[in-house]
Amino acid sequence: MTIREELHNLEEKYLAPYAALASRSKGREREEEPDAIRTCFMRDRDRIIHSKSFRRLKHKTQVYISPNNDHYRTRLTHTLEVSQISRTIGKALGLNPDLLEAIALGHDVGHTPFSHTGEEVLDRLLPGGFRHNENSVRVLTRIEQGKSGPGLNLTRETLLGVLYHSGLEKSEGEENTLEGQVVRLSDKIAYIQHDIDDSIRAGVLKTSDIPREYLEVLGYDHSGRITTLVEDLVENSRKNIAAGILKIGFSSAVNMAMKGLREFMFATVYKGPLCMAERQRVIYVVEFLFAYFVKNYEKLPEFYRQIALEEGIERGVVDYISGMTDNYCTAIFRDLVLPRSYVQISLPEI
């Protein structure tokens, strides 16, 4: 018996009957030889964490564009917080920790530079639209290159969890696992609370600005609100499961407070004056790069030029831009726009 098979037995023994078991995975698009040690979900996690798109998250904006303060969140630190929250909730519910981690680590690899502003611009420019959750799946199945061909050849469970992670009120999708449902709500717990924390650090928001009705339900500080949301999600989900309803969700009171707090953040922060002040500059940069590379697609890197030839110029250009970090996007724009001197200037002799 291999170590992987021993781990399969441990999953069946210790995980809840409603957990997604690696031994019962729906498999990968391309069949491959099983690993001697790792389960299929462990391999998914490892492939994601070693990917270039995962590493680039460290220089992609969460809310505040290219902040000088090192303490602000980025897409990478957000992803790690989602993973941590997901594992805590999953542990309490007896779910598969390896699948939870794989989904959490991969859920935002398709995000654009410059946060949701970049996404909105590409959604408008790309025929058929652009949504970061769908693009995350595209990155994991087409853009990243594995040993056996395009994509990382991840399991169906991981890809579905990534696809359905976006949105607070959207349908889970019939095939999504409970692990996928946990990551979707952990994403909301993480970004709303850490965006509040960053906004207070930036001086954009004070705790006293937050409507008291939400604070009374969720808590008056960062850790208190996360604790409330995690505990409520666990307790309410356990009630659902005990009643035969395989659904991860908050209680009614906490869900209403969560939605209200999210709407408050959209009104005061995400669409507030500080974020909006940079919005037009971001729109200009992304629109410029899109128009430039559509017109000059032969200047795309070879990989994206090939996509442009196979799937359309706009698709190739969007794949290239969406993979950029904030810094790289700005550097490319600067290189194309700002004048450079090609004349060697000699300093006068003293």
C-alpha positions in Angstrom: 0.0 0.0 0.0 1.4 3.4 -1.0 1.4 6.4 1.4 -1.2 8.0 -0.8 -3.5 5.0 -0.3 -2.9 5.3 3.5 -3.9 9.0 3.3 -7.1 7.9 1.4 -7.9 5.6 4.3 -7.3 8.3 6.9 -9.6 10.6 5.0 -12.4 8.0 5.0 -11.9 7.4 8.7 -11.6 11.0 10.0 -13.4 13.3 7.5 -17.2 13.8 7.6 -19.3 11.7 5.3 -20.2 14.7 3.3 -16.6 15.8 2.7 -15.0 15.5 -0.7 -12.7 12.5 -0.6 -9.6 12.4 -2.8 -10.2 8.7 -3.5 -13.6 9.6 -5.1 -12.5 12.6 -7.1 -14.1 13.1 -10.5 -10.6 13.2 -11.9 -8.6 15.4 -14.3 -9.1 16.3 -17.9 -6.0 14.3 -18.8 -5.4 11.0 -16.9 -2.1 10.7 -15.2 -0.2 8.3 -13.0 -1.1 8.9 -9.3 1.6 10.2 -7.0 3.1 7.7 -4.5 2.7 10.1 -1.6 0.3 12.9 -2.4 -3.5 12.7 -2.9 -4.9 14.4 -6.0 -6.0 17.4 -4.1 -2.5 17.7 -2.5 -1.0 17.7 -6.0 -3.5 20.5 -7.1 -2.4 22.6 -4.2 1.3 22.1 -4.9 0.9 22.9 -8.6 -0.9 26.1 -7.9 1.5 27.4 -5.3 4.5 26.7 -7.6 2.9 28.5 -10.5 4.0 31.9 -11.9 0.4 33.3 -11.7 0.4 32.6 -7.9 3.7 34.3 -7.4 2.5 37.4 -9.3 -0.3 37.9 -6.8 2.2 39.6 -4.5 2.3 42.7 -6.7 -1.4 42.8 -7.6 -3.6 45.3 -5.8 -6.2 44.3 -3.4 -7.9 47.8 -2.9 -5.3 50.5 -2.7 -3.3 50.8 -5.9 0.5 50.4 -5.5 0.6 51.5 -1.8 3.9 52.6 -0.4 3.1 51.2 3.0 4.2 47.5 3.2 1.3 46.7 5.7 -1.5 47.0 3.1 -2.9 43.8 1.7 -2.1 42.5 -1.8 -3.8 39.8 -3.7 -1.3 37.3 -2.3 -1.8 38.2 1.4 -5.6 38.2 0.7 -5.3 34.7 -0.7 -3.4 33.5 2.3 -6.0 34.9 4.7 -8.8 33.2 2.7 -6.9 29.9 2.9 -6.4 30.3 6.7 -10.1 31.1 7.3 -11.2 28.3 5.0 -9.1 25.7 6.8 -10.4 26.8 10.2 -14.0 26.5 9.1 -13.3 23.3 7.2 -11.6 21.7 10.2 -14.7 22.4 12.3 -17.0 20.9 9.7 -14.8 17.8 9.0 -14.1 18.8 5.4 -11.1 18.0 3.2 -8.3 20.5 4.1 -6.2 19.8 1.0 -9.1 20.6 -1.4 -10.0 23.7 0.7 -6.4 24.9 0.4 -6.1 24.2 -3.3 -9.3 26.1 -4.1 -8.4 29.0 -1.8 -4.8 29.4 -3.2 -6.1 29.3 -6.8 -9.2 31.4 -6.5 -7.7 34.7 -7.5 -4.9 33.8 -9.9 -7.0 35.3 -12.8 -7.3 38.7 -11.2 -6.2 41.7 -13.2 -3.8 44.4 -12.2 -5.3 47.4 -10.4 -8.0 45.5 -8.5 -11.6 45.5 -9.8 -11.0 48.6 -11.9 -8.8 46.6 -14.2 -11.4 43.9 -14.4 -14.1 46.3 -15.3 -12.1 47.8 -18.1 -11.3 44.3 -19.6 -14.9 43.2 -19.2 -15.9 46.2 -21.4 -13.2 45.6 -24.0 -13.2 41.9 -24.4 -16.0 40.5 -26.7 -18.0 38.2 -24.4 -16.8 40.0 -21.3 -14.2 39.3 -18.6 -14.8 37.9 -15.2 -11.9 37.2 -12.9 -13.3 33.9 -11.6 -13.7 32.5 -15.1 -10.3 33.9 -15.9 -8.8 32.1 -12.9 -10.0 28.8 -14.4 -8.6 29.8 -17.8 -5.2 30.6 -16.2 -5.2 27.2 -14.5 -6.3 25.3 -17.6 -4.8 27.2 -20.5 -2.2 29.9 -19.6 -0.1 28.0 -17.1 1.9 25.3 -18.7 2.3 21.9 -17.1 4.4 18.9 -18.0 1.7 17.2 -20.0 0.4 20.2 -22.0 -1.6 23.4 -21.5 -2.8 24.1 -18.0 -2.0 22.4 -14.7 -4.4 19.5 -15.2 -6.2 20.1 -11.9 -9.1 18.0 -10.6 -12.6 18.9 -11.4 -13.4 19.7 -7.8 -10.7 22.3 -7.5 -11.6 24.0 -10.8 -15.3 24.1 -9.9 -14.5 25.7 -6.5 -12.4 28.4 -8.2 -15.2 29.0 -10.8 -17.9 29.4 -8.2 -16.0 31.4 -5.6 -17.2 34.8 -6.8 -20.3 36.7 -5.6 -22.2 36.7 -2.3 -25.7 35.8 -3.4 -24.9 33.8 -6.6 -25.8 30.2 -7.0 -23.2 27.7 -5.8 -23.5 25.6 -8.9 -25.0 22.1 -8.5 -21.6 20.4 -8.7 -19.7 22.6 -6.2 -18.5 20.8 -3.1 -19.0 22.0 0.4 -15.3 22.8 0.4 -16.0 25.1 -2.6 -18.8 26.7 -0.7 -16.6 27.3 2.4 -14.0 29.1 0.2 -16.6 31.3 -1.4 -17.8 32.7 1.9 -14.3 32.7 3.5 -13.4 35.1 0.6 -16.1 37.5 1.6 -15.2 37.3 5.3 -11.5 38.0 4.5 -11.8 40.8 2.0 -14.5 42.9 3.7 -12.8 42.7 7.1 -9.3 43.3 5.9 -10.4 46.1 3.6 -11.9 47.8 6.6 -8.6 47.3 8.4 -6.6 48.8 5.5 -9.1 51.7 5.1 -8.7 52.6 8.7 -4.9 52.4 8.3 -5.1 54.7 5.3 -7.2 57.2 7.2 -10.1 56.8 4.8 -12.4 55.2 7.4 -12.9 55.3 11.2 -14.6 52.6 13.2 -17.1 55.2 14.2 -18.1 55.7 10.6 -19.4 52.1 10.3 -23.1 51.9 10.9 -23.7 50.8 14.5 -26.3 48.3 13.5 -23.6 46.2 11.8 -21.1 46.6 14.6 -23.6 45.4 17.2 -24.1 42.2 15.3 -20.5 41.5 14.1 -18.2 43.2 16.6 -16.4 46.4 17.1 -12.8 45.3 16.1 -11.2 43.4 13.3 -10.5 40.1 15.1 -13.9 40.2 16.8 -15.8 40.5 13.5 -13.9 37.6 11.9 -14.5 35.5 15.0 -18.2 36.2 14.8 -18.5 35.4 11.1 -16.5 32.2 11.4 -18.3 30.9 14.4 -21.7 31.8 13.0 -20.9 30.1 9.7 -19.8 26.9 11.4 -22.7 26.7 13.7 -25.3 27.5 11.1 -23.8 25.2 8.6 -23.8 22.4 11.1 -27.5 23.0 11.7 -28.1 22.9 7.9 -26.2 19.6 7.5 -27.9 18.0 10.5 -31.3 18.9 8.9 -30.1 17.2 5.7 -29.4 20.4 3.8 -25.8 20.3 2.4 -25.4 24.1 2.4 -22.7 26.4 3.9 -24.3 29.6 5.1 -24.6 32.3 7.8 -27.6 32.8 10.1 -30.2 35.3 8.9 -29.1 38.1 11.3 -25.4 37.7 10.5 -26.0 37.4 6.8 -28.0 40.7 6.8 -25.2 42.5 8.8 -22.6 41.0 6.4 -24.5 42.2 3.3 -25.1 45.6 4.9 -21.4 46.0 5.7 -20.5 45.0 2.2 -22.8 47.6 0.7 -21.4 50.2 3.1 -17.9 49.4 1.9 -18.8 49.7 -1.7 -20.4 53.1 -1.1 -17.7 54.6 1.1 -14.5 52.9 0.1 -14.6 50.9 -3.2 -16.4 53.7 -4.9 -15.2 56.4 -2.5 -13.2 59.5 -3.4 -9.7 58.0 -2.7 -10.2 54.9 -4.9 -12.1 56.9 -7.5 -9.3 59.4 -7.7 -7.0 56.7 -9.2 -9.7 55.0 -11.2 -9.5 57.3 -14.3 -5.7 56.9 -14.5 -6.0 53.1 -14.3 -8.7 53.1 -16.9 -6.5 55.2 -19.2 -3.5 52.9 -18.8 -5.4 49.7 -19.4 -7.3 51.1 -22.3 -4.1 52.4 -23.8 -2.3 49.1 -23.5 -5.3 47.2 -24.9 -5.5 49.5 -28.0 -1.8 49.4 -28.5 -1.4 45.6 -28.5 -4.5 45.0 -30.5 -3.0 47.3 -33.2 0.5 45.9 -32.7 -0.3 42.3 -31.7 3.0 41.1 -33.3 4.7 42.8 -30.3 3.1 40.5 -27.8 5.3 37.9 -26.2 5.4 34.8 -28.4 3.1 32.8 -26.1 0.3 35.4 -26.2 0.9 36.1 -29.9 0.1 32.4 -30.5 -3.1 32.7 -28.5 -4.0 35.8 -30.6 -3.6 33.8 -33.8 -5.5 30.8 -32.5 -8.3 32.5 -30.4 -8.4 36.1 -31.6 -6.3 39.2 -31.1 -8.5 40.6 -28.3 -8.3 37.3 -26.4 -4.5 37.2 -26.6 -4.1 40.8 -25.6 -6.5 40.4 -22.6 -4.6 37.3 -21.5 -1.4 39.2 -21.5 -2.7 42.3 -19.7 -4.7 40.4 -17.1 -1.6 38.5 -16.1 0.4 41.7 -15.4 1.2 42.9 -12.0 0.4 46.6 -11.1 4.2 47.4 -11.4 4.7 45.6 -14.7 1.6 47.2 -16.2 2.8 50.6 -15.2 6.4 49.9 -16.5 5.1 48.7 -19.9 2.9 51.8 -20.2 5.9 54.1 -19.2 8.1 52.3 -21.7 5.7 52.9 -24.5 4.7 56.4 -23.7 7.6 58.3 -22.2 10.4 59.6 -24.5 13.8 58.0 -24.1 17.1 59.5 -25.2 19.2 57.3 -27.5 22.1 59.8 -27.6 24.9 59.2 -25.2 25.5 62.5 -23.4 29.2 63.2 -22.5 29.7 65.3 -19.4 32.0 68.3 -19.8 35.5 67.9 -18.5 36.3 69.7 -15.3 
